[in-house]
Amino acid sequence: MNIELECKLHLTDPAVVIAKLEQLGATDLGKVYEQNLVFDKDSELRNSESLLRLRRHDDAEYGILTHKTKIRQKEGKFKSRREIETRVEDASKMQLIIESLGYAVSWYYEKHRHTFKLENMVIVLDRTPELGVFIEIEAENEGMIEELLNRLDLDIKDNIMMSYPAIWSEHCSKTGRNFCDWKF
């Protein structure tokens, strides 16, 4: 079982964090433009705290199909979910398969992602419309994340436990925006 352990923070100055990652010897894995389709059927997945997502990078035909479910465990400092991902050769056909099973796109979002690898951690900086830039740190355990936060001069108290759909929904309720209107 793949477990995603993640810390997410909003960044005010991503250039400073990138410079610190480079000083720490992080490997720059590059930048991609992502298109994400989130599927649901009568809110069944959302109500069960699950996510079914099909992601494309740039204009590639392939996609990444992801299913995430909440883990029932004692509270930790960071968001932890069971995550199953697989590459699909033809994202358009996979979308048709998912839709033929009765699921529909419940939310579509785009972002620009810059990925780094440091030791056994994956660090991404996501630039999102209106919300700004977020850093996500995925690691094997909480101690690794806390140590990296300290090395990057970031504060654990700023950790955001919400997903991007939840962050966007909160933003929409504050600004009167339409929840489905998140595109570059």
N, C-alpha and C positions, 0 to 999 in steps of 0.2 A: 504494500500500500504506500503510495506517495503522499507525503504530508508536506504541505506548504506552510512554512513558518515565516511570517512577513511583518516588517515594520514599515509604515508609510508616514511620511512627514511632508508638509508643505514647505517649499523652499522660497526664500525671498531673494537669494543670490546664488543661483546654480553654478555660476562660473567659479565661485570660491570653492564649492564642493568638488567640482571637476578638478580643479588645481590640486586639492588635497588628495583626491583619489590617485592622480598621477604621481604625486610625491610619495604615496604609499606603495607605488609599483603596480597599481591595478592595470589590467589589460583592457584596452579599449576595444570592444567587440563591434563598434559601429552604431550607426543610426538607421532607423527604419520608420516609415510612415505606416501606421496600423489602422485597419478598418476592422471593427468588431461588431458582430451581430449576436445579440443575446436573444435566446428563444424561450418561449413559455407557452403553456396551454391553460387557459382559465386561471392564471396565477398559481398553478399547482407547484411549479418549481420554486417560485419566490416564497410561497407560503411554507414550503418545507426547508427554506434557507439553502436551496440548491441553485446552481447556475449551469446552464448549457450555453457555451459560447463557440462561435466559429470566427477565427481571426485570420486575416490576410495581411501580408507584409508587402508594402509598395504595391506594384501591379502584378504580383505573382499569381499564377493559376492555383498553386497549392494553397493549403490552409492548415491551421492548427485547430483541431476540435478539442475542447476542454469541458470536462464536467467537474464541478466543485461541490462539495457538501460540507456542512458544518460538522466539526468533531465534538461529540459530547464528552467534555473533560473538565477538570477543574480549571478555573480561570487562570490564564497566563498573562504575561505582560504584552504579548503580541498576538495578532490574528493568526489562527491556525485552522487550516481546512484540509480535508482530503482532496487531492487533485489528481485527476487522470487526464493525460494529454496524449494525443497522437497526431501525427502529420497525415493529412489526406491529400492525395495527388490532384484532385479536382474539387476545389471549394464550391464551385457553382453546383456541381452534381450533389455534393454532400448537403448543401442547403435544400435542394429539391427532395432528397431523402428525408431530411428532418421534417420538412413541411408536409410531406406525404404521410408522416406519422401523426399529423395533427398539431404540430407545434408551429408557431408563427413568430416572426421577429417582434419582440416586445420592446426592444431598445436597440438603437444603432449609435455607435460613437466612434470617433476618430481621435488619434493622438500621435504625436511624434515621440519615439522612444529611443533613448541613447543608453546602451548597455555596457557595463563594465564587469569584469570578473576579478576578484581578489581572494586569494586562498580558496576556500570552498564556498565562497559567497558570490551571489549574483546581485549586482546593484544596478538599478535602472533609474533614469531620470525621464519622467513623462511630462511633456508639454501638452496641456489640454486647453481647449477653448474656454475663455472666461475665467477658469478656475486657477490657472497658473501652472507652475511646475511642481511636481511631487517627486520625492525620492522614495523608492521601495528597496528594502534590503531583505533578501531571502537567504537564510542560513539554516544550518542543521540544529542549532540550539540557541536559546535566548542569550547565553553568555557571549557568543560570537557577535550577535547583533549589538548588544550593549557595549562591547569593546570597540566595535567599529564606530558606533555613534560617538563615543568619547574621542576617538582618533579624528573624527570629522568635526568635532566641536558642535555636535547636534544634541539636543536635549530630549531624553526619553519621554518626558512629560508631554511633548508635542506629538506623540504617536497618535495616528488616526486609525481607529479600528473599522471604519466604514469602507465599503467598496466604492468604486467610482460611480455606479448608479445611485447609491445612497447619498454620496457627496453632492452629485448633480441635483438629485431630488430636493435636498435641503437648500441648495442654492436657488432652485426654481421657486420654492415656497417663499424665500426671502425677497426675490426680485420680480415675481410674477411671470417668469418665463415658462414656456411650454417644456415639459419634461423630455419630450422626444426631440427637441431642437438642439442637438449638440453636434455640430459639424464645423469643420474649418471652411 
